[in-house]
Amino acid sequence: MTCTVSASGLSLSFGRTRALDDVSLRLTPGVTGLLGPNGAGKTTLLRVLATAVPPDRGAFTVLGHDPGSARGRQEVRRRLGYLPQTPGFHPGFTAFEFVDYVAVLKEMTGRAARHREVRRVLEEVGLGEVRGRKIKKLSGGMRQRVALAAALVGDPRFLVLDEPTVGLDPEQRMRFRELIAGAGETRTVLLSTHQTEDVAMLCHRVVVMAAGAVRFDGTPAELTARAAGRVWSSRTRDAGAKAGWRTGDGSFRNVGDPPEGAEPVEPTLEDGYLLVLDGAGVDAEVAA
Ligand SMILES: Nc1ncnc2c1ncn2[C@@H]1O[C@H](COP(=O)(O)OP(=O)(O)OP(=O)(O)O)[C@@H](O)[C@H]1O
């Protein structure tokens, strides 16, 4: 399959913190989930790929363009949609004005065509009716959709989404998932999230990071399979479990190395994720 993004040996430090440590990655069309505990380096990787900050070492291309040069950076930005962790809204802007402002930054200079495109993306995210409303008057979920519309304006081939479902209620999250899945039908989407269900439901591929490095890169089914035979239930907390918690029915769900005769339980993607983090020397319970 066509490879949209190809990165090799990306490293970036902030003082003594190695936020990215020799990250290599190839992204293809569809939605790739990026999981990892707080401070794993997810936002830093997204900012590097979105050309917001250059790496100290390593290189990458987006659709064959190398952002190492000013010209290449411009070409990459033309093909990129970025939803940052904290979108910088001007609260006095209406939804239309904000997306239009982003469209201007994306060099869409023809006014009529630009306005058509702004209306199109606001319709796409279901905000056509409220496009004239001030952003400060919109709900959190609607604001996130404004940010997604801004990322989608100009129909970029590569979408970088940093925790877009954070703070949304279950209904809004489901709606957002539908939008991201739709975007991933024709584009390459890199989605950073703490929600393992987002990954299980949306992604064709998942990358797990810890301490700046890639710890897993494969399909959601492969990540889940990491926990096959390593999840079991018991009446009391099992001392041998790497992670364990009491469930609603009073039994304990344990993840780790089961004792002899343990009652196995069907693993989930989250179980596989916890075990990958445990192998990376990260406290799985804290990371969860
Ligand atoms: N601008 C910065 N200046 C100094 N340190 C930074 C900066 N940006 C990130 N870091 C550090 O780099 C490491 C990786 O941070 P990053 O925000 O990329 O992690 P993350 O996986 O996105 O975390 P979270 O899930 O909490 O958003 C952390 O230790 C963080 O404190």
The ligand as an SDF file (V2000), in Angstrom:
LIG
                    3D

 31 33  0  0  0  0  0  0  0  0999 V2000
    8.2160   22.1730   25.1620 N   0  0  0  0  0  0  0  0  0  0  0  0
    8.6970   21.3300   26.0760 C   0  0  0  0  0  0  0  0  0  0  0  0
    9.6470   21.7220   26.9510 N   0  0  0  0  0  0  0  0  0  0  0  0
   10.1550   20.8730   27.8700 C   0  0  0  0  0  0  0  0  0  0  0  0
    9.7740   19.5710   27.9960 N   0  0  0  0  0  0  0  0  0  0  0  0
    8.8400   19.1290   27.1530 C   0  0  0  0  0  0  0  0  0  0  0  0
    8.2540   19.9730   26.1520 C   0  0  0  0  0  0  0  0  0  0  0  0
    7.3450   19.2380   25.4580 N   0  0  0  0  0  0  0  0  0  0  0  0
    7.3620   18.0030   26.0000 C   0  0  0  0  0  0  0  0  0  0  0  0
    8.2530   17.9200   27.0080 N   0  0  0  0  0  0  0  0  0  0  0  0
    8.5780   16.7290   27.7990 C   0  0  0  0  0  0  0  0  0  0  0  0
    8.7700   15.6590   26.8860 O   0  0  0  0  0  0  0  0  0  0  0  0
    8.1800   14.4540   27.3620 C   0  0  0  0  0  0  0  0  0  0  0  0
    7.1460   13.9610   26.3660 C   0  0  0  0  0  0  0  0  0  0  0  0
    6.0270   14.8450   26.4070 O   0  0  0  0  0  0  0  0  0  0  0  0
    4.7690   14.7050   25.4450 P   0  0  0  0  0  0  0  0  0  0  0  0
    3.8770   15.8640   25.7210 O   0  0  0  0  0  0  0  0  0  0  0  0
    5.2330   14.5000   24.0590 O   0  0  0  0  0  0  0  0  0  0  0  0
    4.1100   13.3400   25.9900 O   0  0  0  0  0  0  0  0  0  0  0  0
    2.6660   12.7470   25.7080 P   0  0  0  0  0  0  0  0  0  0  0  0
    2.8420   11.2910   25.4650 O   0  0  0  0  0  0  0  0  0  0  0  0
    1.9710   13.5300   24.6590 O   0  0  0  0  0  0  0  0  0  0  0  0
    1.9360   12.9810   27.1050 O   0  0  0  0  0  0  0  0  0  0  0  0
    0.3620   13.2510   27.4090 P   0  0  0  0  0  0  0  0  0  0  0  0
   -0.3290   11.9490   27.1920 O   0  0  0  0  0  0  0  0  0  0  0  0
    0.3910   13.6520   28.8550 O   0  0  0  0  0  0  0  0  0  0  0  0
   -0.1010   14.3570   26.5120 O   0  0  0  0  0  0  0  0  0  0  0  0
    7.6030   14.7890   28.7410 C   0  0  0  0  0  0  0  0  0  0  0  0
    8.5620   14.4290   29.7120 O   0  0  0  0  0  0  0  0  0  0  0  0
    7.4050   16.2880   28.6810 C   0  0  0  0  0  0  0  0  0  0  0  0
    7.4910   16.8510   29.9810 O   0  0  0  0  0  0  0  0  0  0  0  0
  1  2  1  0
  2  3  1  0
  2  7  2  0
  3  4  2  0
  4  5  1  0
  5  6  2  0
  6  7  1  0
  6 10  1  0
  7  8  1  0
  8  9  2  0
  9 10  1  0
 10 11  1  0
 11 12  1  0
 11 30  1  0
 12 13  1  0
 13 14  1  0
 13 28  1  0
 14 15  1  0
 15 16  1  0
 16 17  2  0
 16 18  1  0
 16 19  1  0
 19 20  1  0
 20 21  2  0
 20 22  1  0
 20 23  1  0
 23 24  1  0
 24 25  2  0
 24 26  1  0
 24 27  1  0
 28 29  1  0
 28 30  1  0
 30 31  1  0
M  END
$$$$
